[in-house]
């Protein structure tokens, strides 16, 4: 996997995201800023849709700042 195939903040892994070849893998996802919450598949798809629809760089910065402990994990 090359550097260009990974982004810092990506989508929550779901069946829809995994089957899409156009989406790059992310180390963090929007649910990481929710602290110890693991959304079910339906909630994860909804969070992904909201993240994509209302995307702003400031959201990524907020997710990164709230999820610093997760930055060492692999994508």
C-alpha positions, 0 to 999 in steps of 0.5 A: 500500500502506498502513501497516496492510498491512505488519508488521515481521516476516512470513512467508518469501515462498512460493507458499502465503504469496503466494496468501493474502490474509489475511497481511500483508507483512513487511519481515523474516522468520524466515530473516533471522536465519539470516545468509546462508541462503536456504531452499528452498521446502520449508524455507521452508514448514517455517520459516513453519509453525514460526514461526506455531505457536510464535509469541511476541513475543520471537521477533520481537524476536530476529529484528529484533535479528539482522536490523537490516541488512535493515530498510531494504529494502522488503516 
